[in-house]
Amino acid sequence: MLFRRLEYLVALSRERHFARAAQACYVSQPALSEAIRKFEEELDVPLVRRGRKYEGLTPEGERIVVWAQRILADRDALRSEAGALRTGLSGRLRIGSVPTSSGAVAQLTGPFCAAHPLVTVEVMADLRSEEILRQLQNFEIDAGVT
């Protein structure tokens, strides 16, 4: 199993369009389509409903894309961990918060940033609780404060 195929499936799920997913992955649309077709063969399960245009993921594809997101998130965490072993903690921490918790987020991130200057902290402070949950489930943010 190739990480690239996982990335393509996640991009297709996110973009909901073969050409846009290919563009997001910096490959041609035929290359993305072929990689996903090979992934379907490898797993022996259809992942994408195909017609004249993209019609969505199959129920199996919806379940597999969740696994793909987890695997890719774990891969990224492994890379970060390996980098931290070499140079100290580094990378990016993405936090979503509701507007009323901005003060608490600042109290948490201030000391963290001082202790780990190589880490970039991104705070999205204007999210609704439902959006924080969705982004956590899709591995778009690393933590949420509500």
C-alpha positions, 0 to 999 in steps of 0.5 A, spaced: 500 500 500 502 506 497 501 513 501 500 516 495 494 512 494 491 514 500 493 521 499 489 521 493 483 518 496 483 523 501 484 529 496 478 526 492 473 525 498 475 532 500 475 535 493 469 531 490 472 532 483 477 528 480 480 534 476 480 538 483 483 532 487 489 531 482 490 539 482 491 538 489 496 533 489 500 536 483 498 530 478 494 529 472 487 527 473 489 520 469 494 519 474 490 520 480 484 516 477 489 510 475 492 510 482 485 510 485 483 504 480 489 500 482 488 501 490 481 498 489 484 492 485 489 492 491 483 492 496 478 488 492 473 493 493 470 499 489 471 505 493 468 510 488 462 511 484 463 512 477 459 515 472 460 520 466 463 524 472 464 523 480 458 521 483 461 520 490 465 515 494 461 508 495 459 506 502 466 502 502 470 508 500 467 512 505 469 507 511 476 506 507 477 514 507 477 514 514 482 509 515 486 513 510 486 519 514 488 516 520 494 513 517 496 519 514 495 523 520 500 517 524 505 518 518 505 525 519 506 524 527 511 519 526 515 524 521 514 529 526 517 525 532 523 523 528 524 530 527 523 532 534 528 527 536 533 530 532 532 537 533 527 538 539 520 539 538 518 542 531 512 542 527 505 545 527 499 545 532 493 546 529 487 548 534 480 550 533 476 554 539 470 557 540 470 565 540 469 565 548 475 560 549 480 565 546 483 567 553 484 560 555 487 558 549 492 564 549 494 561 556 495 554 554 499 556 548 503 562 551 507 557 555 507 552 550 510 556 545 516 559 549 518 552 551 518 549 544 520 555 539 520 551 533 513 549 533 508 553 529 501 554 533 495 556 529 489 558 532 482 558 529 478 562 534 472 563 530 469 556 530 462 553 532 463 546 536 460 542 531 465 545 526 471 543 531 468 536 532 468 535 524 475 538 523 478 533 529 474 527 525 477 529 519 484 531 522 484 538 519 486 540 526 489 537 532 486 539 538 479 543 540 477 548 545 470 549 547 
